[in-house]
Amino acid sequence: GLVASVASWDGTSAGPIDDARLNLVANAYPPRGASLLAACKVRRSVALGRPDAAQVEWERAGLSTPLKAPPGTSLTQRSEWLLARLDLLVARGECDTAADAAEGALKLALAQGRERDRVELLLVAVDARERSGQPRQALRLLAVAVSLAAPGRLMQPFLNRRGMLSRLLNGADARSIGVIQAMERSFIERLQLQLAEH
């Protein structure tokens, strides 16, 4: 799908997946596919360390500034839109705003049973707290994200934040992170192995 296609995009038009191909995939979606594509590209640009390109994409797509999804968007689109906005806030150094908004959105995600979104929102808060020099809070939030992700082996959201998690987990073990269940310890070990591969 579109999210997976953008995850393979290298942020340029020179790679095997370029803007034209992404637009073809987006056009196969309902009318709001363009805003979903824009949100995914914003997130991918931030992940690639290109916050200026993410900001340009945000503005080009005409996405509004408030932390509220455009009317008529699907649940998936609202999630990607919100996560894109939060990632952009973190990349611009507005970490407290991003962390507070992510932590506030967790309640709605819990009420709606959106486990993946809960993991993603927690990881936004982890990223924001780590960047703002609060590693203890970041590790506490990471432990919660791991406890949610471990049963389903939901690894990709963690790998999407490879750089930040490599810094945060440098020299850490499961005990210092605060995970105690065998499944969670195993998840952390697998995550650290995959982070070390790149």
LOVEX-272361 format. One line per 4 residues: their letters; for each residue x, y, z of C-alpha. Coordinates in steps of 0.05 Angstrom, whole numbers. Layout:
REM residues N
A> X/Y/Z  ... $
END
This chain:
REM residues 198
GLVA> 0/0/0  16/73/2  48/74/71  95/16/52 $
SVAS> 113/50/-14  132/114/21  173/75/72  216/51/13 $
WDGT> 224/121/-16  293/151/-7  268/223/-7  292/238/-77 $
SAGP> 266/230/-148  328/190/-168  312/125/-131  271/66/-156 $
IDDA> 209/96/-121  200/168/-141  145/220/-136  112/196/-200 $
RLNL> 106/125/-174  81/148/-106  28/190/-141  5/129/-181 $
VANA> -4/90/-117  -40/149/-83  -87/156/-143  -111/85/-130 $
YPPR> -138/108/-63  -202/146/-49  -201/222/-61  -163/236/3 $
GASL> -104/194/-20  -64/257/-36  -67/281/36  -47/211/61 $
LAAC> 11/212/12  33/280/37  29/258/110  70/196/95 $
KVRR> 122/237/57  128/286/114  141/229/163  191/196/116 $
SVAL> 228/261/104  234/272/179  259/200/187  311/212/133 $
GRPD> 336/273/172  307/323/123  261/368/165  265/425/114 $
AAQV> 239/379/59  185/355/107  163/426/121  161/442/47 $
EWER> 118/380/34  72/399/92  61/469/63  56/444/-9 $
AGLS> 1/397/11  -38/453/44  -43/417/110  -65/464/164 $
TPLK> -24/480/225  -71/462/283  -66/393/314  -132/372/284 $
APPG> -144/327/223  -178/356/162  -253/341/161  -276/278/124 $
TSLT> -211/239/133  -210/165/149  -182/138/214  -118/116/178 $
QRSE> -110/184/146  -123/220/212  -71/177/246  -18/189/193 $
WLLA> -36/263/190  -29/271/266  36/231/268  64/272/211 $
RLDL> 48/336/248  79/310/312  141/285/277  149/353/244 $
LVAR> 142/388/311  197/344/341  242/356/281  233/431/289 $
GECD> 252/427/362  182/438/389  190/376/433  147/395/492 $
TAAD> 88/412/447  97/347/409  104/304/472  44/336/505 $
AAEG> 1/327/443  23/255/434  9/238/506  -59/271/500 $
ALKL> -76/232/436  -60/167/471  -127/169/509  -167/171/444 $
ALAQ> -124/116/412  -136/73/474  -211/86/472  -213/67/398 $
GRER> -170/5/407  -116/29/360  -55/-8/387  -7/10/331 $
DRVE> -25/84/339  -12/79/413  57/51/400  71/105/347 $
LLLV> 47/161/394  89/135/451  149/134/405  137/206/385 $
AVDA> 137/223/459  200/181/469  234/219/412  212/287/439 $
RERS> 235/272/510  302/244/486  316/305/443  298/352/500 $
GQPR> 348/319/547  300/277/588  327/207/578  295/179/641 $
QALR> 225/200/618  242/175/548  261/106/575  198/103/617 $
LLAV> 155/117/556  196/68/515  181/13/565  106/26/556 $
AVSL> 114/24/480  152/-42/484  99/-73/530  46/-56/477 $
AAPG> 88/-78/417  120/-141/443  58/-188/441  47/-173/367 $
RLMQ> 121/-165/351  107/-96/323  179/-77/306  173/-29/246 $
PFLN> 152/34/284  215/26/327  260/15/266  231/78/235 $
RRGM> 263/116/293  329/80/286  374/140/300  340/164/363 $
LSRL> 332/94/392  405/77/377  426/137/419  376/123/474 $
LNGA> 391/49/480  467/56/475  493/17/535  423/2/561 $
DARS> 394/-66/577  324/-90/589  329/-78/664  352/-6/657 $
IGVI> 296/7/608  246/-21/657  219/-81/621  213/-144/662 $
QAME> 170/-194/623  208/-246/582  171/-227/519  189/-153/528 $
RSFI> 263/-170/543  265/-212/480  234/-155/441  287/-106/466 $
ERLQ> 343/-155/449  316/-164/378  308/-89/370  380/-77/393 $
LQLA> 406/-130/344  368/-98/286  391/-28/306  463/-53/306 $
EH> 456/-81/236  450/-11/205 $
END
